Amino acid sequence: MQMIIFSNSQYSRLKSRLKTQYKKNLAQALRTLKKQSPTALSRWMELHANELKEYSNLNWHFLTLIESLNFFNSQKVNLGKSDFGPEEEKVFEGWNNSEFADVFLKNLNRGQILGKASLNTLKIFDKHLVALAEKHILKTTKTFAFYRAQTSLGEFVKNKKTLRLLETTLHLEGKELRLMTRSLKEMKLFSQRIEVALKIIKKFSPSSWERFQAFTDVIIPIKQEQLVSYSHQDLPGHSMINLYHRDFVDLMDDLLHENGHHHLNYYLNLGKLIDGPMDNIYYSPWRRTLRPLRGVYHAYFTFFWAFKLFADLTKAKEVDSIWYLFSPAEKEKMIWRAVEEYHMLNYTFKELKWARKQGLIKDTGWNLIQEQQKELNKFKKQIPLWEKKLKTHRKDLSDLKKTLKKAELHYSKN
């Protein structure tokens, strides 16, 4: 009998596996740290290694930073002097994709070779890590010259000072969710909206609530209008969500979308799910452009949960409750989101199926997608009925179908 992947017991096993992996990775990182030339961080770890002994979201995040420091510390100072191969490219991309890209690129622009630029950037990164450990692991109130504010940990800069957001804990029937805000007024407003959104999710899509309960721990508002939400693979459970420019239906969607990333990241932190090259040969219906396999795989996994939520809400006879009365426009929007995601997911599944045949998606990664597609197929007969209910989104549906047909004609590999 095949085990159901999306269940509470599986979530618990997955989290337990990451805790075990954490201890192995930490032991290896500390051994490497001791073997390499001394750093401010290695000296700090000699005194405070016990603080990292047990897994936590923050400790996992800090461990990945230790591993980064070890990688850069292992590079030769003359790297890039006579050649620029795969090793040099890895170092360049490592810094270029980090929050210290500005320092690294400035060193290069001064004429330093890659290895020298990396070493000088490492010195600042090293001091930053000690400051981060002091502030967030030991929770000291000291100030540090080489520290950079961590927005994903609830910090912001005002008048050149690093400040911390206010924090509260929402108690949600067995789930404690931390919320960070800029003011008490925002705290009250956002707390109410999130609590209502999650109550509705729990009532009408209980499996979605179970997954949220398992993987999301912290919500931090983002105010940039162009950003919807984001999270980081190396910081489990922390969702940065736009709570300023999105409506209530979007809020439910965003909560579950980022939770989907957290769920997927547990698997990614344990090992590879795909092994595809970075070639942009897969059409993404969400971005209306070609993307690498990684992009469409992540999109399928995370946008599926929007479909699940809105399909569950759409099939319910009555979605209004004592907590929230949906407007006619919101009700249609939920139907449209279910229909829209259904068609885009179905299109993408064909692309992923082709990649699987090429041996680019590993067994675990494919089992996740198959389980989702099996759930998607349960709604096949209902989709045409829901399409008939659309009014304001009728043209959107027509345009979507034309776009997907055109994409299939130009980019399909099946």
N, C-alpha and C positions, 0 to 999 in steps of 0.2 A: 504493500500500500504506500503510495507516494505521500510524503509529509507535506502538509500545508505550510508554505513559506511565510505567509502573512498571518501570523497568529501570535498571541501573547507569549506562548511557550518558546516560539522561535526567536522572538525579540529578546527574551531573557537569555537564551543561549548565545545569541549574537553578542550581547553586551558582556556576558561572562567571558567569551573568547577574546574580546578586545582587552579586557582587564588582564588576562593571562599574557597576551601578546605585549602589553605595556611593560610588564615586569621583565620579560626577555629583552625587549628593546632598550629598556633603561639600563639593565646590567651591561649590555654590549656598549651602549653610549658612554657609560662611566669608565669602562675599561679603556676605550679609545681615548677618552679625555685625559686619562692618567698617562698614557703612552706618549702623547704629543707634547710639544713645547708648552710650558705653563701659560695660562691665561688668567685674567681676572675671574672668569667664570669657574675655572678649575679650582682656584683657591677658595672661591665661595662654596663650591660643592663639597670640598673637604670638611667644611664646618656644618653644612646644612643638607647633606644628601638624604637624611631621614625624612625631610619635609616632602620629598618626592616619592617616598616608598610606596604609597598607595595610589591607585588610579583615581583621577578626577578629570573632568573636562579640561580644567586649567593645567593640570600636570601633564596631560597628553600634549597639549599645545606647547608647553615649555620643553618637553622632551624633543619635539620636532625641531625646536630652535637649537637645542644642544647638538642634535644631529647635523644641522646646517653648519653650525660653528665648527664641528669636527671635520666636515667635508672641506670647508674653505681653509682650515688650519693645516690640512694634509697636502695642500698644493705647494709646488715649488715656487720660489720667488722669481725665478727666471722663466716662468711659464709664458709662452707667447713671444719670446724674444726672437726666435727664428722660424716659428711655424704657427699656424692657426688650424688645428685639427679638432676632432671630437671632444678631447679633454678641455681644450681652451674654450670651445663653444659651450660646454656644460657649465664652466665657471662663469662665463659671460652671462648666459641666460639665468643662472642662479642669482646673481646680483641684480641683473636688469629687471627681474620679476619680483624683487624684494622691496621692502620699504626703504632700503638704503641705496636704491638705484641712483639717486641724485649724487650721493657722495662718490660712488664708484665711477660714474660717468665723468664727474668733475676731475677725478684723478687721472682717468684716461686722457681727457682733453688737455691736461697739463703736460702730456707727453710721457707719462709713466707706462711701462709695458704692462701687460695684463696681470702677471704675477705680482708685481709691485703694487699696482692699483688695488688688487684684491687684498693683499696683506694690509695695506693702509686702511681700507674699508673695514676689514676684519677687526682692527683695533677699536674702532668706534662701535661696531656691532657687539663686540665682547663687553664693553662697558655698559652698553644699553641693556644687555641680557642680565647683568648683575642688578642694575637698577630695576628692571622689570620683576626680577625675583624678589627683591627687597619689598617693592610696593605691593605686589599681588600675591606672593606666596607667604612672606613674613608679615605683610600688611603694615609696614612702617610708614611713617608720614614724612620721611626725609625728602629733600629735593636733590635731583641729580643733574649734572651738566649734560650728560650724553643720553638722556632719556627721551624717547619719542612717544607722544600720547597714543594710547591704544583705543581707537574708537570701538573695536569689537569687544573690548572689555569695559565699555561704559565711560570712556574718558573723552574730553573735548578740550580745545584750547581757546582761551578767552584772554585778551590783553596779554598775550605771550605766556600765560600761566596755564598749566595743565590742571583741569578741574574734573571732578567725577560727577556723573549723573546721580540724581536721587534714586533710591531703590526701594521697592516694596515687593512683597510676596503674595501672590494670589493663591488662595486655597481652593482647589477645584475638585472636590469630591475624590480625595485620594491622590491628587496631583498638585505638587507645589511648583508654581511657575514664577520665576523672578522677572520683574518688569522694571526697566530703568527709564527715567524721564527727566526732562529739564526743569520741571516745576511741579508743585503740588496740584495745580489746576490740571495740567496734562495727566498727571498720575491718576487723578479721579476719573477724568474723561476716558482715557485709554483703558484703564482697568475695567470700567463698565462695558465698553465696546468689546473688548477681548473676552470677558466672561460671558457675555450674551452670545457672541459668535461661537464659542466653544460649547455652550449649552445646546445650541441648535445643532451643531455638528454631532454632539453626543446623542441627541434624541433621534435625528434622522439618518445619521451615518455612523453608527456605533463602532464599526471597524476602523473608520477614519480617526475617531476619537482615541481608540486603543493605541493606534500607531503614534498619534501625537503625544499621548501620555508617556509612551516609551522613549521618545527620542528628542523632544524639545524641552529645554530647561530654562532658557533666558531669552527675553525679547528686548531688543534695543531699537528705539525709533530712529529712522533716518528721514531727513527733511528735504533732500535734494529731489526736486520734482521729477527729474529724468530717471531716477532710480526707483524700482518697485520693491525689490528685496534681494538679499544676498546672504551667503554664509561661507564659511571656510572649512575645507576638509580637515585641517589640523586643529580646529576648535569645535569639537562636537557639541551639539545642542544649543548653540548661540545663533539666534535668528535676528538679522538686521532687517526691519520691515518698515516701509513707508506708511506711517499712521496719520499722515497729514493730507495727502492728496488722493486717497483711494476711498471708494465707497464701501458700504457694509458687505456687499456680495464679494467685492475684491478682497476685503479683509479675510473672510473665511478661506478664500482661494489662497491668499498669500501665506497664511498660517500653515496650511497643509502642503503648499509647494516647497517651502523651506524645510519643513519636516521631512519631505521626501528626499531632499538633499542629505539631511542628517542620517536618515536610514541608509541611503546608498553609500554614504561616506564610511559607515561602520564596515561595510564589505570592502571598500577600497582601502581602508586602513589595515585590513587583514591580508590583502593580496590583490592581484590583478583580476579584473573581470573581462577585460578586452585586451587585444594585442594588435590593434590596428595601427597602420601608419597615419601620419598627420595630413595625408592628402585630402583636399576638400572635394570629395566626389559624391557626397550624400546630400540630397536635397532636404533642407529643414523647413517644414511647413510653418513653423513658428517664426522663423527669421526670414523666410522667403529667399533663402540663399543657400549655396553649397557649403557644407561644413565637414570636418573630419568625423570619423566613426564615433569618437569619444563624445562629440557634441550632440549627435542625434541619439546616441544611447542614453546619455544623461537626460536629454529632453523627454524621451519616451518614458523613462522611469518616473520622472518628477511630475510631468503634466498628466500622467495617468491618474494621479490622485485628485486632480481637479475634476476630471471626468467622473471618478467614483463618487465624489461629494455631490456634484450637480446632478448626476444620474439618480442618486439616492433621494435627493430633494425633489427631483422632477417626478419620480414614480410615486412619491407620497401623495395621498389624497388631499391633504391639507397641510401646508407648511407654516401657516401662521400659528403663533403660540402666545403664551402670556408674556414672553420676553420680547417678542418683536413681531410687527405686522409688516409683511413685505408689500411693497407697492406693485401694481400691475407691471410696471416697467422692470422692476427687480425680478419678478417671477418669470417674465419672458427672457430676461438676461440669463437666468439660471438654466432655462431650457436650451437657449442658444449655446451657452458654454458647454453643456453636455453634448449637444449635437456637433459642435465645432471640434471639440477634443476627440470625439469618436472618429470622425473622418481623418483628422490629422494623425492620430495614433495608428489607425489602420494602414494609412499610407506608409508610415515610418516602419511599421512591423515588417512589411515586405522588404524594405531596405535592410533591416536587421537580420531577416531570415537569409538574405543573400550573403551578408557578412559572416553569418554563422556557417554557411556552406563552405566559405573560403577558409574556415578555421580561425577566424579573427575574434570570435566571442567564446570565452571559456565556459565550461559546463555550469559553474555557479552563476555566471552572468546571464547565460541563456535560460536557466531555470527561473530566474527572477522575471524575465521578460515573458516567458511562456505562461507563468502563473497570472500575470497581469492581463495578457491577451485572452486567456481563458475567461477571466471575469468580464472583459470587454465584450466578448462574443455573446454573453448572456443577454445583452441588451439589443442584439441585432434586430429583432422583430419590432422593438419599441421605437427605434430611431425614426422610421418613416412616419409614425404617428406623432412623434414630437415635432418633426419638421413641419407638419401640417398646422401645428399650433402657432408657428412663428408668424409674426406680422411685421414689426419694424425691422426684423433681422432677415427677412425673406431674401432681400437682394444680397446681403452678406453671405447667405448660404449658397446662392447661385454663383457668386464670385469665387467662393472657396472651392466649389466643385470644379469650376472651370480651371482654376489655378492648379489644383491637384492633378487634373487630367493632363494639363499642359506639361507639368513637371514629370509626370509618368512617361509622357511621350519623349521628352528630351533627356531625362536622367535615369530612368528605370534600368535596372540591371537584370531583371527577371525575364 
